Amino acid sequence: QVQLVESGGGLVQAGGSLRLSCAASGSIVRISDMGWYRQAPGKQRELVAFITRGSSTNYADFVKGRFTISRDNAKNRVYLQMNRLKPEDSAVYSCKAYDLGIEYWGQGTQVTVSS
């Protein structure tokens, strides 16, 4: 079993920045892809960004140029640097990781952007 724990969420004004962190622990063999997703109230969960073990990245159009995903393979961590935040970025942000092809999710961290 792999556990994922997110941190770094909070309340920020529009235009501000936050850095999310997700730490993987437990019986890790070799984590491959990692990603960040978000879900706002009444909306479906959507992909924000993902990163391969080799650090190839992909972003949703609505965050391109504002958010940056990165990872530290030695620490089994993935990060999401969020800049120029907008009220519509408010959501619960969750990380996902794959270990031996098995999908794991964290509990999520709330991000609230005030206008």
NORTACOR-V68210 format. One record per run of one state. SS is the DSSP state (H for helix, E for strand, L for the rest). FROM is the first residue (numbers start at 0). TO is the last residue. If there is no record, write none. Layout:
ss=SS from=FROM to=TO
ss=SS from=FROM to=TO
This chain:
ss=L from=0 to=0
ss=E from=1 to=6
ss=L from=7 to=8
ss=E from=9 to=12
ss=L from=13 to=16
ss=E from=17 to=25
ss=L from=26 to=29
ss=E from=30 to=38
ss=L from=39 to=44
ss=E from=45 to=50
ss=L from=51 to=55
ss=E from=56 to=58
ss=L from=59 to=59
ss=H from=60 to=62
ss=L from=63 to=65
ss=E from=66 to=71
ss=L from=72 to=75
ss=E from=76 to=81
ss=L from=82 to=85
ss=H from=86 to=88
ss=L from=89 to=89
ss=E from=90 to=98
ss=L from=99 to=100
ss=E from=101 to=104
ss=L from=105 to=107
ss=E from=108 to=113
ss=L from=114 to=114
